[in-house]
Amino acid sequence: MPETLDAWNAAGADYLPGLLGMRFRKVEADEVVATLEVSRAVVAWHGYLHAGTVTSLADTCCGYGTLRGLPAGASSFTTVELKSNLIGTTREGIVICTARPIHKGRTTQVWDAEVRREADGVAIAYFRNTQLVLWPKA
């Protein structure tokens, strides 16, 4: 598991987080913070930030936090449910996602995430994400 922010950012560089341009500022078991710069590659054809981009950012933040805070002996996790409320958007600038756990159990973790425009702090989306904790087969 990555130990530094540079290592977390490098781990996702060749995968969806890197493709979308996510940059992690904090990856802890109780809080994850990441940014994403709005560019042509992550907007819909009409110029607004794509809902899939916002959802991917929030899901990734919740996932990194889950991975960072897995119970001892767990092997991994997978997302089993994602609820999103998209209440705004943007055409430019940077969006910032902050994710925090609301439940951390032996079999599941539940995380809430909020995505805001960095420039003015206006919320554009709220998420709830349930992760299934995976254990090695006996």
N, CA, C and O atoms as CSV, one atom per row, in Angstrom:
chain,resi,resn,atom,element,x,y,z
A,1,MET,N,N,0.840,-1.175,0.000
A,1,MET,CA,C,0.000,0.000,0.000
A,1,MET,C,C,0.888,1.242,0.000
A,1,MET,O,O,1.906,1.277,0.691
A,2,PRO,N,N,0.508,2.260,-0.770
A,2,PRO,CA,C,1.306,3.493,-0.800
A,2,PRO,C,C,1.428,4.120,0.590
A,2,PRO,O,O,0.508,4.038,1.405
A,3,GLU,N,N,2.568,4.741,0.844
A,3,GLU,CA,C,2.827,5.345,2.150
A,3,GLU,C,C,2.847,6.866,2.111
A,3,GLU,O,O,2.649,7.506,3.144
A,4,THR,N,N,3.081,7.461,0.942
A,4,THR,CA,C,3.168,8.918,0.830
A,4,THR,C,C,2.151,9.407,-0.198
A,4,THR,O,O,1.626,8.616,-0.982
A,5,LEU,N,N,1.874,10.705,-0.193
A,5,LEU,CA,C,0.977,11.266,-1.204
A,5,LEU,C,C,1.516,11.059,-2.612
A,5,LEU,O,O,0.759,10.741,-3.529
A,6,ASP,N,N,2.819,11.236,-2.786
A,6,ASP,CA,C,3.411,10.990,-4.105
A,6,ASP,C,C,3.163,9.546,-4.540
A,6,ASP,O,O,2.871,9.290,-5.708
A,7,ALA,N,N,3.279,8.613,-3.614
A,7,ALA,CA,C,3.058,7.206,-3.942
A,7,ALA,C,C,1.589,6.933,-4.267
A,7,ALA,O,O,1.297,6.155,-5.177
A,8,TRP,N,N,0.654,7.562,-3.535
A,8,TRP,CA,C,-0.775,7.403,-3.857
A,8,TRP,C,C,-1.071,7.954,-5.243
A,8,TRP,O,O,-1.782,7.320,-6.023
A,9,ASN,N,N,-0.533,9.126,-5.557
A,9,ASN,CA,C,-0.760,9.707,-6.878
A,9,ASN,C,C,-0.131,8.859,-7.975
A,9,ASN,O,O,-0.717,8.695,-9.045
A,10,ALA,N,N,1.042,8.326,-7.722
A,10,ALA,CA,C,1.713,7.469,-8.706
A,10,ALA,C,C,0.961,6.156,-8.905
A,10,ALA,O,O,0.904,5.643,-10.023
A,11,ALA,N,N,0.381,5.606,-7.834
A,11,ALA,CA,C,-0.325,4.323,-7.931
A,11,ALA,C,C,-1.494,4.396,-8.897
A,11,ALA,O,O,-1.794,3.415,-9.578
A,12,GLY,N,N,-2.159,5.542,-8.967
A,12,GLY,CA,C,-3.307,5.680,-9.859
A,12,GLY,C,C,-2.990,6.302,-11.202
A,12,GLY,O,O,-3.884,6.471,-12.031
A,13,ALA,N,N,-1.728,6.648,-11.431
A,13,ALA,CA,C,-1.351,7.392,-12.636
A,13,ALA,C,C,-1.714,6.688,-13.939
A,13,ALA,O,O,-2.106,7.350,-14.899
A,14,ASP,N,N,-1.593,5.371,-13.996
A,14,ASP,CA,C,-1.880,4.628,-15.220
A,14,ASP,C,C,-3.306,4.078,-15.266
A,14,ASP,O,O,-3.641,3.279,-16.140
A,15,TYR,N,N,-4.132,4.507,-14.329
A,15,TYR,CA,C,-5.511,4.023,-14.219
A,15,TYR,C,C,-6.460,5.214,-14.305
A,15,TYR,O,O,-6.031,6.324,-14.621
A,16,LEU,N,N,-7.720,5.000,-14.034
A,16,LEU,CA,C,-8.722,6.054,-14.168
A,16,LEU,C,C,-8.367,7.334,-13.400
A,16,LEU,O,O,-8.525,8.419,-13.959
A,17,PRO,N,N,-7.898,7.263,-12.154
A,17,PRO,CA,C,-7.546,8.522,-11.470
A,17,PRO,C,C,-6.547,9.365,-12.258
A,17,PRO,O,O,-6.703,10.582,-12.350
A,18,GLY,N,N,-5.536,8.738,-12.819
A,18,GLY,CA,C,-4.547,9.461,-13.614
A,18,GLY,C,C,-5.123,9.950,-14.934
A,18,GLY,O,O,-4.839,11.067,-15.368
A,19,LEU,N,N,-5.931,9.115,-15.568
A,19,LEU,CA,C,-6.549,9.486,-16.843
A,19,LEU,C,C,-7.416,10.736,-16.690
A,19,LEU,O,O,-7.427,11.604,-17.562
A,20,LEU,N,N,-8.145,10.818,-15.568
A,20,LEU,CA,C,-9.020,11.970,-15.339
A,20,LEU,C,C,-8.270,13.168,-14.754
A,20,LEU,O,O,-8.786,14.285,-14.762
A,21,GLY,N,N,-7.067,12.943,-14.253
A,21,GLY,CA,C,-6.268,14.037,-13.703
A,21,GLY,C,C,-6.480,14.288,-12.220
A,21,GLY,O,O,-6.252,15.401,-11.747
A,22,MET,N,N,-6.907,13.284,-11.483
A,22,MET,CA,C,-7.090,13.435,-10.038
A,22,MET,C,C,-5.736,13.611,-9.362
A,22,MET,O,O,-4.761,12.940,-9.702
A,23,ARG,N,N,-5.697,14.531,-8.395
A,23,ARG,CA,C,-4.498,14.754,-7.600
A,23,ARG,C,C,-4.899,14.682,-6.133
A,23,ARG,O,O,-5.768,15.423,-5.675
A,24,PHE,N,N,-4.263,13.791,-5.416
A,24,PHE,CA,C,-4.607,13.573,-4.015
A,24,PHE,C,C,-3.767,14.478,-3.124
A,24,PHE,O,O,-2.545,14.551,-3.255
A,25,ARG,N,N,-4.453,15.164,-2.215
A,25,ARG,CA,C,-3.809,16.063,-1.253
A,25,ARG,C,C,-3.697,15.426,0.124
A,25,ARG,O,O,-2.836,15.791,0.923
A,26,LYS,N,N,-4.587,14.460,0.391
A,26,LYS,CA,C,-4.578,13.779,1.684
A,26,LYS,C,C,-5.211,12.408,1.502
A,26,LYS,O,O,-6.284,12.291,0.911
A,27,VAL,N,N,-4.554,11.375,2.007
A,27,VAL,CA,C,-5.113,10.025,1.987
A,27,VAL,C,C,-4.870,9.416,3.358
A,27,VAL,O,O,-3.783,8.919,3.652
A,28,GLU,N,N,-5.893,9.465,4.184
A,28,GLU,CA,C,-5.837,8.913,5.536
A,28,GLU,C,C,-7.038,8.000,5.729
A,28,GLU,O,O,-7.970,8.016,4.926
A,29,ALA,N,N,-7.016,7.214,6.779
A,29,ALA,CA,C,-8.105,6.281,7.050
A,29,ALA,C,C,-9.400,6.992,7.428
A,29,ALA,O,O,-10.473,6.393,7.353
A,30,ASP,N,N,-9.319,8.269,7.837
A,30,ASP,CA,C,-10.513,9.010,8.242
A,30,ASP,C,C,-10.796,10.244,7.402
A,30,ASP,O,O,-11.743,10.977,7.686
A,31,GLU,N,N,-9.996,10.487,6.378
A,31,GLU,CA,C,-10.272,11.608,5.470
A,31,GLU,C,C,-9.401,11.493,4.224
A,31,GLU,O,O,-8.205,11.210,4.295
A,32,VAL,N,N,-10.039,11.722,3.090
A,32,VAL,CA,C,-9.330,11.761,1.806
A,32,VAL,C,C,-9.741,13.049,1.103
A,32,VAL,O,O,-10.920,13.399,1.061
A,33,VAL,N,N,-8.745,13.755,0.549
A,33,VAL,CA,C,-9.002,14.992,-0.175
A,33,VAL,C,C,-8.282,14.903,-1.518
A,33,VAL,O,O,-7.093,14.589,-1.577
A,34,ALA,N,N,-9.016,15.183,-2.595
A,34,ALA,CA,C,-8.422,15.162,-3.935
A,34,ALA,C,C,-9.010,16.285,-4.777
A,34,ALA,O,O,-10.118,16.759,-4.529
A,35,THR,N,N,-8.242,16.697,-5.777
A,35,THR,CA,C,-8.701,17.729,-6.705
A,35,THR,C,C,-8.698,17.190,-8.128
A,35,THR,O,O,-8.066,16.183,-8.446
A,36,LEU,N,N,-9.427,17.903,-8.959
A,36,LEU,CA,C,-9.477,17.572,-10.376
A,36,LEU,C,C,-9.670,18.883,-11.136
A,36,LEU,O,O,-10.580,19.655,-10.833
A,37,GLU,N,N,-8.819,19.125,-12.113
A,37,GLU,CA,C,-8.944,20.327,-12.932
A,37,GLU,C,C,-9.920,20.059,-14.075
A,37,GLU,O,O,-9.821,19.051,-14.776
A,38,VAL,N,N,-10.848,20.971,-14.243
A,38,VAL,CA,C,-11.837,20.839,-15.312
A,38,VAL,C,C,-11.139,21.136,-16.640
A,38,VAL,O,O,-10.540,22.195,-16.826
A,39,SER,N,N,-11.234,20.181,-17.543
A,39,SER,CA,C,-10.638,20.319,-18.874
A,39,SER,C,C,-11.604,19.711,-19.892
A,39,SER,O,O,-12.583,19.068,-19.514
A,40,ARG,N,N,-11.339,19.909,-21.135
A,40,ARG,CA,C,-12.199,19.372,-22.197
A,40,ARG,C,C,-12.388,17.859,-22.048
A,40,ARG,O,O,-13.465,17.341,-22.342
A,41,ALA,N,N,-11.368,17.159,-21.601
A,41,ALA,CA,C,-11.416,15.697,-21.499
A,41,ALA,C,C,-12.410,15.198,-20.462
A,41,ALA,O,O,-12.827,14.042,-20.535
A,42,VAL,N,N,-12.811,16.035,-19.489
A,42,VAL,CA,C,-13.679,15.557,-18.407
A,42,VAL,C,C,-15.050,16.232,-18.389
A,42,VAL,O,O,-15.801,16.090,-17.424
A,43,VAL,N,N,-15.375,16.969,-19.459
A,43,VAL,CA,C,-16.688,17.598,-19.557
A,43,VAL,C,C,-17.528,16.887,-20.610
A,43,VAL,O,O,-17.003,16.153,-21.448
A,44,ALA,N,N,-18.829,17.112,-20.557
A,44,ALA,CA,C,-19.731,16.609,-21.593
A,44,ALA,C,C,-19.630,17.534,-22.814
A,44,ALA,O,O,-19.056,18.619,-22.724
A,45,TRP,N,N,-20.173,17.115,-23.928
A,45,TRP,CA,C,-20.033,17.890,-25.166
A,45,TRP,C,C,-20.612,19.291,-25.053
A,45,TRP,O,O,-20.224,20.167,-25.825
A,46,HIS,N,N,-21.533,19.539,-24.114
A,46,HIS,CA,C,-22.112,20.878,-23.962
A,46,HIS,C,C,-21.262,21.791,-23.067
A,46,HIS,O,O,-21.622,22.943,-22.824
A,47,GLY,N,N,-20.137,21.267,-22.584
A,47,GLY,CA,C,-19.176,22.103,-21.886
A,47,GLY,C,C,-19.208,22.059,-20.372
A,47,GLY,O,O,-18.351,22.658,-19.722
A,48,TYR,N,N,-20.186,21.357,-19.788
A,48,TYR,CA,C,-20.260,21.265,-18.340
A,48,TYR,C,C,-19.576,19.997,-17.842
A,48,TYR,O,O,-19.522,18.990,-18.547
A,49,LEU,N,N,-19.056,20.058,-16.623
A,49,LEU,CA,C,-18.388,18.922,-16.015
A,49,LEU,C,C,-19.293,17.693,-16.073
A,49,LEU,O,O,-20.450,17.751,-15.656
A,50,HIS,N,N,-18.775,16.599,-16.582
A,50,HIS,CA,C,-19.546,15.363,-16.770
A,50,HIS,C,C,-19.861,14.726,-15.422
A,50,HIS,O,O,-18.990,14.635,-14.557
A,51,ALA,N,N,-21.102,14.287,-15.242
A,51,ALA,CA,C,-21.510,13.631,-13.997
A,51,ALA,C,C,-20.657,12.405,-13.708
A,51,ALA,O,O,-20.377,12.105,-12.548
A,52,GLY,N,N,-20.244,11.701,-14.742
A,52,GLY,CA,C,-19.388,10.532,-14.560
A,52,GLY,C,C,-18.026,10.906,-14.001
A,52,GLY,O,O,-17.432,10.136,-13.246
A,53,THR,N,N,-17.532,12.067,-14.359
A,53,THR,CA,C,-16.264,12.547,-13.818
A,53,THR,C,C,-16.395,12.817,-12.325
A,53,THR,O,O,-15.548,12.407,-11.532
A,54,VAL,N,N,-17.466,13.513,-11.954
A,54,VAL,CA,C,-17.690,13.844,-10.548
A,54,VAL,C,C,-17.869,12.569,-9.729
A,54,VAL,O,O,-17.311,12.434,-8.640
A,55,THR,N,N,-18.652,11.641,-10.263
A,55,THR,CA,C,-18.895,10.373,-9.578
A,55,THR,C,C,-17.600,9.582,-9.426
A,55,THR,O,O,-17.347,9.002,-8.371
A,56,SER,N,N,-16.793,9.556,-10.459
A,56,SER,CA,C,-15.514,8.842,-10.400
A,56,SER,C,C,-14.586,9.447,-9.351
A,56,SER,O,O,-13.902,8.721,-8.630
A,57,LEU,N,N,-14.564,10.769,-9.266
A,57,LEU,CA,C,-13.731,11.438,-8.267
A,57,LEU,C,C,-14.176,11.047,-6.862
A,57,LEU,O,O,-13.345,10.683,-6.029
A,58,ALA,N,N,-15.461,11.116,-6.595
A,58,ALA,CA,C,-15.966,10.787,-5.258
A,58,ALA,C,C,-15.759,9.311,-4.924
A,58,ALA,O,O,-15.332,8.982,-3.817
A,59,ASP,N,N,-16.055,8.426,-5.862
A,59,ASP,CA,C,-15.888,6.991,-5.620
A,59,ASP,C,C,-14.425,6.652,-5.352
A,59,ASP,O,O,-14.125,5.823,-4.494
A,60,THR,N,N,-13.526,7.284,-6.078
A,60,THR,CA,C,-12.099,7.029,-5.890
A,60,THR,C,C,-11.635,7.522,-4.522
A,60,THR,O,O,-10.863,6.838,-3.849
A,61,CYS,N,N,-12.089,8.680,-4.109
A,61,CYS,CA,C,-11.726,9.181,-2.777
A,61,CYS,C,C,-12.209,8.228,-1.694
A,61,CYS,O,O,-11.458,7.902,-0.774
A,62,CYS,N,N,-13.451,7.782,-1.794
A,62,CYS,CA,C,-13.982,6.842,-0.806
A,62,CYS,C,C,-13.212,5.522,-0.851
A,62,CYS,O,O,-12.946,4.922,0.190
A,63,GLY,N,N,-12.859,5.077,-2.037
A,63,GLY,CA,C,-12.110,3.837,-2.186
A,63,GLY,C,C,-10.709,3.922,-1.604
A,63,GLY,O,O,-10.258,2.995,-0.931
A,64,TYR,N,N,-10.015,5.032,-1.858
A,64,TYR,CA,C,-8.671,5.186,-1.300
A,64,TYR,C,C,-8.730,5.197,0.221
A,64,TYR,O,O,-7.868,4.617,0.881
A,65,GLY,N,N,-9.744,5.853,0.779
A,65,GLY,CA,C,-9.892,5.877,2.228
A,65,GLY,C,C,-10.189,4.498,2.790
A,65,GLY,O,O,-9.654,4.112,3.829
A,66,THR,N,N,-11.043,3.761,2.099
A,66,THR,CA,C,-11.355,2.399,2.537
A,66,THR,C,C,-10.095,1.547,2.519
A,66,THR,O,O,-9.808,0.834,3.481
A,67,LEU,N,N,-9.345,1.620,1.425
A,67,LEU,CA,C,-8.117,0.842,1.316
A,67,LEU,C,C,-7.140,1.214,2.432
A,67,LEU,O,O,-6.515,0.343,3.036
A,68,ARG,N,N,-7.019,2.493,2.695
A,68,ARG,CA,C,-6.101,2.967,3.737
A,68,ARG,C,C,-6.524,2.482,5.123
A,68,ARG,O,O,-5.679,2.277,5.994
A,69,GLY,N,N,-7.835,2.299,5.330
A,69,GLY,CA,C,-8.333,1.929,6.642
A,69,GLY,C,C,-8.919,0.535,6.733
A,69,GLY,O,O,-9.784,0.282,7.572
A,70,LEU,N,N,-8.460,-0.381,5.876
A,70,LEU,CA,C,-8.964,-1.755,5.957
A,70,LEU,C,C,-8.642,-2.370,7.313
A,70,LEU,O,O,-7.577,-2.114,7.874
A,71,PRO,N,N,-9.559,-3.184,7.846
A,71,PRO,CA,C,-9.250,-3.887,9.094
A,71,PRO,C,C,-8.057,-4.832,8.894
A,71,PRO,O,O,-7.826,-5.320,7.788
A,72,ALA,N,N,-7.322,-5.080,9.944
A,72,ALA,CA,C,-6.176,-6.001,9.882
A,72,ALA,C,C,-6.639,-7.357,9.352
A,72,ALA,O,O,-7.634,-7.910,9.820
A,73,GLY,N,N,-5.918,-7.876,8.385
A,73,GLY,CA,C,-6.217,-9.181,7.805
A,73,GLY,C,C,-7.100,-9.139,6.574
A,73,GLY,O,O,-7.162,-10.120,5.832
A,74,ALA,N,N,-7.791,-8.022,6.333
A,74,ALA,CA,C,-8.623,-7.907,5.130
A,74,ALA,C,C,-7.719,-7.837,3.903
A,74,ALA,O,O,-6.607,-7.315,3.972
A,75,SER,N,N,-8.205,-8.368,2.777
A,75,SER,CA,C,-7.378,-8.396,1.575
A,75,SER,C,C,-7.652,-7.235,0.629
A,75,SER,O,O,-6.746,-6.801,-0.083
A,76,SER,N,N,-8.883,-6.720,0.602
A,76,SER,CA,C,-9.218,-5.626,-0.299
A,76,SER,C,C,-10.649,-5.183,-0.019
A,76,SER,O,O,-11.170,-5.402,1.075
A,77,PHE,N,N,-11.279,-4.563,-1.004
A,77,PHE,CA,C,-12.654,-4.086,-0.878
A,77,PHE,C,C,-13.239,-3.945,-2.276
A,77,PHE,O,O,-12.515,-4.022,-3.268
A,78,THR,N,N,-14.542,-3.740,-2.351
A,78,THR,CA,C,-15.186,-3.374,-3.598
A,78,THR,C,C,-16.395,-2.509,-3.292
A,78,THR,O,O,-17.058,-2.697,-2.272
A,79,THR,N,N,-16.682,-1.567,-4.169
A,79,THR,CA,C,-17.859,-0.718,-3.999
A,79,THR,C,C,-19.103,-1.541,-4.302
A,79,THR,O,O,-19.176,-2.197,-5.341
A,80,VAL,N,N,-20.083,-1.509,-3.400
A,80,VAL,CA,C,-21.335,-2.234,-3.631
A,80,VAL,C,C,-22.520,-1.298,-3.831
A,80,VAL,O,O,-23.548,-1.708,-4.371
A,81,GLU,N,N,-22.387,-0.056,-3.405
A,81,GLU,CA,C,-23.475,0.901,-3.635
A,81,GLU,C,C,-22.919,2.311,-3.645
A,81,GLU,O,O,-22.037,2.654,-2.857
A,82,LEU,N,N,-23.447,3.122,-4.549
A,82,LEU,CA,C,-23.039,4.518,-4.662
A,82,LEU,C,C,-24.281,5.345,-4.914
A,82,LEU,O,O,-25.006,5.115,-5.881
A,83,LYS,N,N,-24.523,6.304,-4.047
A,83,LYS,CA,C,-25.658,7.218,-4.196
A,83,LYS,C,C,-25.094,8.591,-4.473
A,83,LYS,O,O,-24.227,9.063,-3.739
A,84,SER,N,N,-25.568,9.240,-5.516
A,84,SER,CA,C,-25.054,10.562,-5.843
A,84,SER,C,C,-26.187,11.559,-6.022
A,84,SER,O,O,-27.212,11.266,-6.637
A,85,ASN,N,N,-25.973,12.738,-5.470
A,85,ASN,CA,C,-26.860,13.876,-5.668
A,85,ASN,C,C,-26.030,14.979,-6.302
A,85,ASN,O,O,-25.199,15.605,-5.644
A,86,LEU,N,N,-26.261,15.208,-7.571
A,86,LEU,CA,C,-25.543,16.235,-8.316
A,86,LEU,C,C,-26.406,17.492,-8.278
A,86,LEU,O,O,-27.478,17.535,-8.881
A,87,ILE,N,N,-25.934,18.515,-7.565
A,87,ILE,CA,C,-26.757,19.692,-7.329
A,87,ILE,C,C,-26.222,20.943,-8.015
A,87,ILE,O,O,-26.816,22.014,-7.895
A,88,GLY,N,N,-25.123,20.822,-8.722
A,88,GLY,CA,C,-24.528,21.952,-9.418
A,88,GLY,C,C,-23.491,21.444,-10.397
A,88,GLY,O,O,-23.333,20.236,-10.574
A,89,THR,N,N,-22.793,22.355,-11.025
A,89,THR,CA,C,-21.756,21.966,-11.972
A,89,THR,C,C,-20.788,23.127,-12.159
A,89,THR,O,O,-20.864,24.141,-11.466
A,90,THR,N,N,-19.893,22.958,-13.094
A,90,THR,CA,C,-18.950,24.022,-13.446
A,90,THR,C,C,-18.443,23.773,-14.865
A,90,THR,O,O,-18.549,22.667,-15.394
A,91,ARG,N,N,-17.905,24.799,-15.451
A,91,ARG,CA,C,-17.305,24.713,-16.791
A,91,ARG,C,C,-15.789,24.894,-16.739
A,91,ARG,O,O,-15.095,24.657,-17.728
A,92,GLU,N,N,-15.277,25.317,-15.572
A,92,GLU,CA,C,-13.851,25.628,-15.492
A,92,GLU,C,C,-13.360,25.538,-14.055
A,92,GLU,O,O,-14.143,25.395,-13.116
A,93,GLY,N,N,-12.061,25.625,-13.914
A,93,GLY,CA,C,-11.469,25.669,-12.586
A,93,GLY,C,C,-11.147,24.293,-12.034
A,93,GLY,O,O,-10.955,23.331,-12.777
A,94,ILE,N,N,-11.092,24.225,-10.732
A,94,ILE,CA,C,-10.737,22.994,-10.027
A,94,ILE,C,C,-11.885,22.623,-9.105
A,94,ILE,O,O,-12.473,23.480,-8.446
A,95,VAL,N,N,-12.194,21.337,-9.068
A,95,VAL,CA,C,-13.146,20.832,-8.081
A,95,VAL,C,C,-12.360,20.042,-7.043
A,95,VAL,O,O,-11.336,19.428,-7.343
A,96,ILE,N,N,-12.865,20.075,-5.820
A,96,ILE,CA,C,-12.197,19.404,-4.711
A,96,ILE,C,C,-13.195,18.478,-4.023
A,96,ILE,O,O,-14.335,18.857,-3.753
A,97,CYS,N,N,-12.748,17.273,-3.750
A,97,CYS,CA,C,-13.588,16.280,-3.090
A,97,CYS,C,C,-12.993,15.962,-1.729
A,97,CYS,O,O,-11.789,15.746,-1.592
A,98,THR,N,N,-13.855,15.939,-0.733
A,98,THR,CA,C,-13.466,15.516,0.607
A,98,THR,C,C,-14.358,14.348,1.001
A,98,THR,O,O,-15.584,14.455,0.958
A,99,ALA,N,N,-13.746,13.240,1.383
A,99,ALA,CA,C,-14.490,12.040,1.774
A,99,ALA,C,C,-14.130,11.654,3.196
A,99,ALA,O,O,-12.970,11.709,3.604
A,100,ARG,N,N,-15.172,11.256,3.952
A,100,ARG,CA,C,-14.975,10.837,5.348
A,100,ARG,C,C,-15.854,9.632,5.646
A,100,ARG,O,O,-16.969,9.540,5.133
A,101,PRO,N,N,-15.369,8.704,6.470
A,101,PRO,CA,C,-16.185,7.533,6.815
A,101,PRO,C,C,-17.263,7.892,7.836
A,101,PRO,O,O,-17.060,8.732,8.712
A,102,ILE,N,N,-18.414,7.231,7.698
A,102,ILE,CA,C,-19.445,7.354,8.727
A,102,ILE,C,C,-19.671,6.009,9.426
A,102,ILE,O,O,-20.324,5.938,10.468
A,103,HIS,N,N,-19.120,4.948,8.833
A,103,HIS,CA,C,-19.177,3.611,9.446
A,103,HIS,C,C,-17.973,2.823,8.952
A,103,HIS,O,O,-17.702,2.770,7.753
A,104,LYS,N,N,-17.254,2.211,9.892
A,104,LYS,CA,C,-16.109,1.371,9.530
A,104,LYS,C,C,-16.227,0.068,10.304
A,104,LYS,O,O,-15.787,-0.034,11.449
A,105,GLY,N,N,-16.830,-0.928,9.657
A,105,GLY,CA,C,-17.033,-2.213,10.298
A,105,GLY,C,C,-16.136,-3.296,9.720
A,105,GLY,O,O,-15.289,-3.038,8.865
A,106,ARG,N,N,-16.339,-4.499,10.202
A,106,ARG,CA,C,-15.547,-5.644,9.749
A,106,ARG,C,C,-15.923,-6.074,8.330
A,106,ARG,O,O,-15.074,-6.584,7.599
A,107,THR,N,N,-17.170,-5.876,7.934
A,107,THR,CA,C,-17.612,-6.331,6.611
A,107,THR,C,C,-17.955,-5.198,5.664
A,107,THR,O,O,-17.943,-5.391,4.448
A,108,THR,N,N,-18.260,-4.031,6.186
A,108,THR,CA,C,-18.570,-2.888,5.323
A,108,THR,C,C,-17.987,-1.607,5.889
A,108,THR,O,O,-17.741,-1.480,7.088
A,109,GLN,N,N,-17.774,-0.662,4.983
A,109,GLN,CA,C,-17.480,0.714,5.349
A,109,GLN,C,C,-18.448,1.585,4.555
A,109,GLN,O,O,-18.754,1.293,3.399
A,110,VAL,N,N,-18.923,2.651,5.182
A,110,VAL,CA,C,-19.786,3.608,4.503
A,110,VAL,C,C,-19.105,4.973,4.588
A,110,VAL,O,O,-18.711,5.425,5.663
A,111,TRP,N,N,-18.979,5.609,3.437
A,111,TRP,CA,C,-18.292,6.892,3.339
A,111,TRP,C,C,-19.226,7.935,2.732
A,111,TRP,O,O,-20.044,7.630,1.865
A,112,ASP,N,N,-19.087,9.165,3.203
A,112,ASP,CA,C,-19.740,10.310,2.582
A,112,ASP,C,C,-18.670,11.153,1.909
A,112,ASP,O,O,-17.561,11.303,2.421
A,113,ALA,N,N,-19.020,11.699,0.754
A,113,ALA,CA,C,-18.104,12.571,0.031
A,113,ALA,C,C,-18.857,13.801,-0.456
A,113,ALA,O,O,-20.046,13.756,-0.771
A,114,GLU,N,N,-18.121,14.883,-0.503
A,114,GLU,CA,C,-18.675,16.153,-0.960
A,114,GLU,C,C,-17.730,16.713,-2.012
A,114,GLU,O,O,-16.514,16.723,-1.818
A,115,VAL,N,N,-18.283,17.177,-3.122
A,115,VAL,CA,C,-17.479,17.785,-4.188
A,115,VAL,C,C,-17.882,19.246,-4.290
A,115,VAL,O,O,-19.064,19.574,-4.392
A,116,ARG,N,N,-16.880,20.121,-4.260
A,116,ARG,CA,C,-17.109,21.574,-4.316
A,116,ARG,C,C,-16.233,22.208,-5.390
A,116,ARG,O,O,-15.191,21.671,-5.764
A,117,ARG,N,N,-16.680,23.357,-5.874
A,117,ARG,CA,C,-15.803,24.175,-6.712
A,117,ARG,C,C,-14.780,24.805,-5.780
A,117,ARG,O,O,-15.144,25.393,-4.762
A,118,GLU,N,N,-13.522,24.687,-6.117
A,118,GLU,CA,C,-12.493,25.211,-5.226
A,118,GLU,C,C,-12.517,26.737,-5.146
A,118,GLU,O,O,-12.277,27.302,-4.080
A,119,ALA,N,N,-12.802,27.400,-6.252
A,119,ALA,CA,C,-12.721,28.860,-6.297
A,119,ALA,C,C,-13.695,29.544,-5.349
A,119,ALA,O,O,-13.328,30.521,-4.696
A,120,ASP,N,N,-14.931,29.055,-5.260
A,120,ASP,CA,C,-15.931,29.730,-4.438
A,120,ASP,C,C,-16.519,28.846,-3.332
A,120,ASP,O,O,-17.354,29.304,-2.553
A,121,GLY,N,N,-16.086,27.577,-3.261
A,121,GLY,CA,C,-16.545,26.678,-2.207
A,121,GLY,C,C,-17.963,26.163,-2.365
A,121,GLY,O,O,-18.480,25.502,-1.464
A,122,VAL,N,N,-18.601,26.449,-3.483
A,122,VAL,CA,C,-19.979,26.012,-3.700
A,122,VAL,C,C,-20.010,24.508,-3.953
A,122,VAL,O,O,-19.254,23.985,-4.772
A,123,ALA,N,N,-20.905,23.819,-3.228
A,123,ALA,CA,C,-21.051,22.369,-3.406
A,123,ALA,C,C,-21.721,22.064,-4.742
A,123,ALA,O,O,-22.689,22.715,-5.136
A,124,ILE,N,N,-21.179,21.058,-5.429
A,124,ILE,CA,C,-21.817,20.614,-6.673
A,124,ILE,C,C,-22.319,19.179,-6.576
A,124,ILE,O,O,-23.091,18.742,-7.430
A,125,ALA,N,N,-21.891,18.431,-5.544
A,125,ALA,CA,C,-22.363,17.047,-5.422
A,125,ALA,C,C,-22.119,16.500,-4.022
A,125,ALA,O,O,-21.161,16.860,-3.338
A,126,TYR,N,N,-23.032,15.614,-3.628
A,126,TYR,CA,C,-22.907,14.863,-2.377
A,126,TYR,C,C,-23.062,13.380,-2.688
A,126,TYR,O,O,-23.875,12.997,-3.529
A,127,PHE,N,N,-22.282,12.552,-2.008
A,127,PHE,CA,C,-22.268,11.116,-2.263
A,127,PHE,C,C,-22.319,10.325,-0.976
A,127,PHE,O,O,-21.859,10.777,0.072
A,128,ARG,N,N,-22.887,9.138,-1.072
A,128,ARG,CA,C,-22.762,8.127,-0.021
A,128,ARG,C,C,-22.317,6.857,-0.734
A,128,ARG,O,O,-22.879,6.470,-1.758
A,129,ASN,N,N,-21.302,6.224,-0.174
A,129,ASN,CA,C,-20.651,5.095,-0.827
A,129,ASN,C,C,-20.504,3.951,0.174
A,129,ASN,O,O,-19.961,4.142,1.262
A,130,THR,N,N,-20.983,2.771,-0.189
A,130,THR,CA,C,-20.834,1.590,0.670
A,130,THR,C,C,-19.812,0.653,0.049
A,130,THR,O,O,-19.906,0.287,-1.122
A,131,GLN,N,N,-18.830,0.272,0.867
A,131,GLN,CA,C,-17.757,-0.624,0.430
A,131,GLN,C,C,-17.880,-1.958,1.161
A,131,GLN,O,O,-18.099,-1.993,2.372
A,132,LEU,N,N,-17.740,-3.038,0.428
A,132,LEU,CA,C,-17.703,-4.383,1.005
A,132,LEU,C,C,-16.249,-4.724,1.265
A,132,LEU,O,O,-15.427,-4.690,0.350
A,133,VAL,N,N,-15.927,-5.053,2.505
A,133,VAL,CA,C,-14.566,-5.453,2.876
A,133,VAL,C,C,-14.386,-6.920,2.471
A,133,VAL,O,O,-15.209,-7.770,2.808
A,134,LEU,N,N,-13.306,-7.202,1.750
A,134,LEU,CA,C,-13.020,-8.563,1.271
A,134,LEU,C,C,-11.960,-9.201,2.158
A,134,LEU,O,O,-11.007,-8.556,2.596
A,135,TRP,N,N,-12.162,-10.487,2.404
A,135,TRP,CA,C,-11.262,-11.256,3.266
A,135,TRP,C,C,-10.690,-12.426,2.489
A,135,TRP,O,O,-11.356,-12.959,1.602
A,136,PRO,N,N,-9.456,-12.842,2.805
A,136,PRO,CA,C,-8.878,-14.025,2.134
A,136,PRO,C,C,-9.760,-15.246,2.352
A,136,PRO,O,O,-10.360,-15.415,3.413
A,137,LYS,N,N,-9.827,-16.087,1.342
A,137,LYS,CA,C,-10.582,-17.345,1.480
A,137,LYS,C,C,-9.805,-18.316,2.349
A,137,LYS,O,O,-8.593,-18.475,2.207
A,138,ALA,N,N,-10.522,-18.953,3.243
A,138,ALA,CA,C,-9.867,-19.892,4.172
A,138,ALA,C,C,-9.564,-21.217,3.512
A,138,ALA,O,O,-9.017,-22.115,4.151
